[in-house]
Amino acid sequence: MSSRAVRLAAACLAVSALALSVTACGKDSSSGQITVGLITKTDTNPFFVKMKEGAQKEADAAGVKLLTAAGKFDGDNASQVTAIENMVNAGAKGILITASDTKAIVPAVEKARAKGVQVIALDTPTDPQSAVDALFATNNFTAGQLIGKYAKAVEGDKPVKIAMIDLNPGVTVGVLRHNGFLSGYGAAQATQDTTQDVTAPNVVCAQPAQGDQAKAQTAMETCLQKDPDINLVYTINEPSALGAYTALKTAGKENNALIVSVDGGCSGVQAVKDGKIAATSQQYPLKMASEGVKAVVDYAKNGKKVSGYTDTGVTLITAKPQAGVDSKDVQYGLDNCWG
């Protein structure tokens, strides 16, 4: 064979290899498997552990490869950006993400989408929400409203001094739950579209605790120093609720304050049963993740992208139901915790 013929054959092989790599986009190059990515805020919070469990279960059922990554802490945007880049380079057809910084993550999401990767937000809307292809989540404003309405039904016209144990300033999921609670209680005017935390005259303390139990305990201690007569505590999640409860108990005030929260995890519902938390809004991360994997697989196979918002549901769980507030009992909460 002449040298020209050899070069021509080599060129043809190169073109063939390129074509093969293009058609394999979103699939493991060695096995032909569809690849799906899941990026959570942390890999220690039980909420995200359950989310990962749901994604893995669905991935196994569908015969697809699941790549997972997480931030080192809640708010760790840099690790999430790196994870997106790594997953795109690994050929992920779609990426599911709970964003730690809902604004800062947007450029990395846009780069991934520009390369044909479907990006779906789970639990936490990006800012703007349109930065991703779709959102699968609890309506976090509704979740906040439910515990706000419950607290109002318990407290009635009794004067309250409220402590707000929040997430991080400006994170959409935290803003929605915070504002939903105050709206549901009737303490402040807010809507689903309000982008900043609102306040009210009876809010005597608001402290960020990043959803962390130890930080929430410290935050509650700070609030009690500001006003020892706090009698209603809103918390962003159940680890925060348990941290607040510990601070109240240490101060001998655990029976003086009503604690309400959001998440509905198994340990959180147990805390409701034990009387540490009065009520919690239960959400369903396993469902969010499994539905997200299904959507990516459908896109990989049929080229069909999901869009818009899919509400994965929320239920108020309490051992002491109140008239006029829809709720389920503790047994329901335990049977369905994070399902």
Residue pairs with C-beta under 8 A, 6 or more apart in sequence:
1 9
21 29
24 32
24 91
25 91
25 93
25 116
26 34
26 35
26 91
26 92
26 93
26 94
26 117
26 300
27 33
27 34
27 35
27 91
27 93
27 300
28 34
28 35
28 65
28 91
29 91
31 65
33 63
33 64
33 65
34 62
34 64
34 65
34 93
34 296
34 297
34 300
34 301
35 64
35 65
35 66
35 67
35 87
35 90
35 91
35 92
35 93
36 55
36 59
36 64
36 65
36 66
36 67
36 92
36 93
36 94
36 95
36 96
36 293
36 296
36 297
37 66
37 67
37 68
37 69
37 83
37 84
37 87
37 90
37 92
37 94
37 95
37 96
38 51
38 52
38 55
38 66
38 67
38 68
38 69
38 95
38 96
38 97
38 289
38 292
39 68
39 69
39 70
39 80
39 83
39 84
39 87
39 95
39 96
39 97
39 98
40 48
40 51
40 52
40 68
40 69
40 70
40 71
40 97
40 98
41 48
41 70
41 71
41 74
41 75
41 76
41 98
41 99
41 100
41 124
42 48
42 70
42 71
42 72
42 73
42 74
42 76
43 49
43 52
43 68
43 70
45 74
45 211
45 239
46 265
46 266
46 267
46 338
47 123
47 237
47 263
47 265
47 285
47 338
48 70
48 98
48 285
50 265
50 285
50 286
50 338
51 98
51 122
51 123
51 285
51 286
51 288
51 289
52 68
52 289
53 286
53 289
54 285
54 286
54 287
54 288
54 289
54 290
55 66
55 68
55 96
55 289
55 290
55 292
55 293
56 66
56 68
57 286
57 290
58 289
58 290
58 293
58 294
59 65
59 66
59 293
62 293
62 294
62 297
64 293
64 296
64 297
64 300
66 293
67 86
67 87
67 90
67 92
69 79
69 80
69 82
69 83
69 86
69 87
70 79
70 83
71 77
71 79
71 80
71 100
72 79
73 210
74 100
74 167
74 168
74 210
74 211
74 212
75 100
75 101
75 168
75 171
75 210
76 100
77 99
77 100
77 101
77 104
77 105
80 97
80 99
80 100
80 101
80 105
80 108
81 104
81 105
81 108
84 95
84 97
84 105
84 108
84 109
84 111
84 112
85 108
85 111
87 95
87 112
87 117
88 95
88 111
88 112
88 115
88 117
92 117
93 117
93 118
93 296
93 299
93 300
94 117
94 118
94 119
94 120
94 292
94 295
94 296
94 299
94 300
95 112
95 117
95 118
95 119
95 120
96 120
96 121
96 122
96 289
96 292
96 293
96 296
97 105
97 109
97 119
97 120
97 121
97 122
97 132
98 121
98 122
98 123
98 124
99 105
99 121
99 124
99 126
100 171
101 171
102 124
102 125
102 126
102 127
102 170
102 171
102 172
102 173
103 126
103 127
103 170
105 126
105 131
106 126
106 127
106 128
106 131
109 119
109 126
109 131
109 132
110 131
112 119
113 119
113 132
113 133
118 133
118 295
118 296
118 299
118 305
118 306
119 132
119 133
120 132
120 133
120 134
120 135
120 136
120 292
120 295
120 296
120 306
121 129
121 132
121 134
121 135
121 136
121 137
122 135
122 136
122 137
122 285
122 288
122 289
122 292
123 136
123 137
123 138
123 173
123 283
123 285
123 288
124 137
124 171
124 172
124 173
125 135
125 137
125 172
125 173
125 176
126 132
126 135
126 172
127 172
127 195
129 135
129 309
133 305
133 306
133 307
134 295
134 305
134 306
134 307
134 308
134 309
134 310
135 308
135 309
135 310
136 288
136 291
136 292
136 295
136 310
136 312
137 288
137 309
137 310
137 311
137 312
138 281
138 283
138 284
138 288
138 311
138 312
138 313
138 314
139 192
139 311
139 314
140 172
140 173
140 176
140 177
140 180
140 262
141 176
141 177
141 179
141 180
141 183
141 191
141 192
142 180
142 281
142 314
143 176
143 177
143 180
143 262
143 281
143 283
143 314
144 176
144 177
144 178
144 179
144 180
144 181
144 182
144 183
144 184
144 262
144 281
145 180
145 181
145 183
145 184
146 180
146 184
146 279
146 281
146 314
146 316
146 325
147 181
147 184
147 234
147 260
147 261
147 262
147 279
147 280
147 281
147 316
148 180
148 181
148 182
148 183
148 184
148 185
148 186
148 187
148 234
148 260
149 184
149 185
149 324
149 325
150 184
150 260
150 278
150 279
150 316
150 318
150 322
150 325
150 327
151 181
151 184
151 185
151 232
151 234
151 258
151 260
151 278
151 279
152 184
152 185
152 186
153 322
153 323
153 324
153 325
154 258
154 278
154 320
154 322
155 232
155 258
159 202
160 202
160 231
160 232
161 202
161 204
161 227
161 229
161 230
161 231
161 232
162 185
162 187
162 200
162 202
162 203
162 204
162 205
162 230
162 232
162 233
162 234
163 203
163 204
163 205
163 206
163 207
163 220
163 223
163 230
163 232
163 233
163 234
163 244
163 257
164 178
164 181
164 197
164 203
164 205
164 206
164 207
164 234
165 207
165 209
165 216
165 219
165 220
165 223
165 233
165 234
165 235
165 236
165 240
165 241
165 243
165 244
166 174
166 178
166 197
166 206
166 207
166 208
166 209
166 236
167 173
167 174
167 177
167 208
167 209
167 210
167 211
167 236
167 237
168 174
168 208
168 210
169 197
169 208
170 196
174 197
174 236
175 194
175 195
175 196
175 197
176 192
177 236
177 262
178 197
178 198
178 234
178 236
179 188
179 190
179 191
179 194
179 197
179 198
180 190
181 234
181 260
182 188
182 190
182 198
182 199
182 200
182 203
183 189
183 190
183 191
187 200
187 201
187 202
187 203
188 198
188 199
188 200
189 198
190 198
197 206
199 206
204 223
204 226
204 227
204 230
205 222
205 223
205 226
205 227
205 230
207 219
207 220
207 222
207 223
208 219
209 215
209 216
209 218
209 219
209 236
209 240
209 243
211 236
211 237
211 239
211 240
212 239
212 240
212 243
213 239
213 240
213 242
213 243
213 246
214 243
215 243
216 235
216 239
216 240
216 241
216 242
216 243
216 244
216 247
217 243
217 244
217 246
217 247
218 243
218 247
219 240
219 243
219 244
220 233
220 243
220 244
220 246
220 247
220 248
221 247
221 250
221 251
223 230
224 230
224 247
224 248
224 251
224 253
228 251
228 253
230 253
230 257
231 256
231 257
231 258
232 257
232 258
232 260
233 241
233 244
233 248
233 257
233 258
233 259
233 260
234 260
234 261
235 241
235 243
235 244
235 259
235 260
235 261
235 262
236 261
236 262
237 261
237 262
237 263
237 268
238 261
238 262
238 263
238 264
238 265
238 267
238 268
238 271
238 277
238 280
240 261
241 259
241 260
241 261
241 268
241 271
241 276
241 277
241 280
242 267
242 271
242 276
242 277
244 259
245 254
245 259
245 271
245 276
245 277
248 254
248 256
248 257
248 259
254 276
258 278
259 276
259 277
259 278
260 277
260 278
260 279
260 280
261 268
261 277
261 279
261 280
261 281
262 280
262 281
262 283
263 280
263 281
263 282
263 283
263 338
264 280
264 281
264 282
264 283
264 284
264 315
264 317
264 333
264 336
264 337
264 338
265 337
265 338
266 334
266 337
266 338
268 277
268 280
268 337
269 280
269 282
269 317
269 330
269 333
269 334
269 337
270 334
271 277
272 278
272 279
272 280
272 317
272 318
272 319
272 330
272 333
273 319
273 330
273 334
275 319
278 318
278 320
279 316
279 317
279 318
279 320
279 327
280 316
280 317
280 318
280 333
281 314
281 315
281 316
281 317
282 314
282 315
282 316
282 317
282 328
282 333
282 336
282 337
282 338
283 312
283 313
283 314
283 338
284 312
284 313
284 336
284 338
284 339
285 338
286 338
286 339
287 312
287 313
287 339
288 312
291 310
291 312
295 305
295 306
298 304
298 306
299 305
299 306
315 327
315 328
315 332
315 333
315 336
316 325
316 326
316 327
316 328
317 327
317 328
317 329
317 330
317 332
317 333
318 327
318 329
318 330
319 329
319 330
321 327
321 329
